[in-house]
Amino acid sequence: DAGVTQSPTHLIKTRGQHVTLRCSPISGHKSVSWYQQVLGQGPQFIFQYYEKEERGRGNFPDRFSARQFPNYSSELNVNALLLGDSALYLCASSLIQNQGFGYTFGSGTRLTVV
Amino acid sequence: AQSVTQPDIHITVSEGASLELRCNYSYGATPYLFWYVQSPGQGLQLLLKYFSGDTLVQGIKGFEAEFKRSQSSFNLRKPSVHWSDAAEYFCAVVPVKAAGNKLTFGGGTRVLVKP
């Protein structure tokens, strides 16, 4: 069975540009969460989506947005990129929304903003 | 404020020696507790988790963790480290009564294994 799939694996963007990151959850998983991991730090929660609705939002500016599609895949969008947005973006899927159940992480998308 | 602390940023251990990584949390009630491992350039792999019950939890790759309520700790241990255990380790929590499943991570501990 395929795990959590993220694309692209790496990309380089220029300050001010827009970026879209994609995540396909494990088959049957209805919840997708996004995390930002800046080099040398632990991941920080950005969003959680369940059944195509936003169920949680971390302390990130409005430049960050996301959505979940009917097939439960998800996109993370970041507008007006800043140098500080350079990070590894991780997607995690879980079977249901509730806390405590298993989360499976993808390998991430490495975003570099220059 | 709610937080997760991993006091050791780096730990160097000889292959075959034992390893213990510390994790302390600050929450109003005992949260759900997790340990994840991250190899360079990779995502996070779940080692083990604690929800309730037996305070000694067994995980994958020979790791175990002990929950101590009185110390608000959830330390990770391995009796004999292999070179492949060199990685970054993250402790994470989810508050029991929180909506959704937001994981809060500690800052991580990087483990270096000497031959």
Interface residues (C-beta under 8 A of the other chain):
Chain A: V4 S31 S33 Y35 G40 Q41 G42 P43 Q44 F45 Q48 Y50 R55 G56 G58 L90 A92 S94 Q97 N98 Q99 G100 F101 G102 Y103 T104 F105 G106 S107 G108 R110
Chain B: V4 Y32 Y36 G41 Q42 G43 L44 Q45 L46 K49 F51 F90 A92 V94 P95 V96 A98 A99 G100 N101 K102 L103 T104 F105 G106 G107 G108
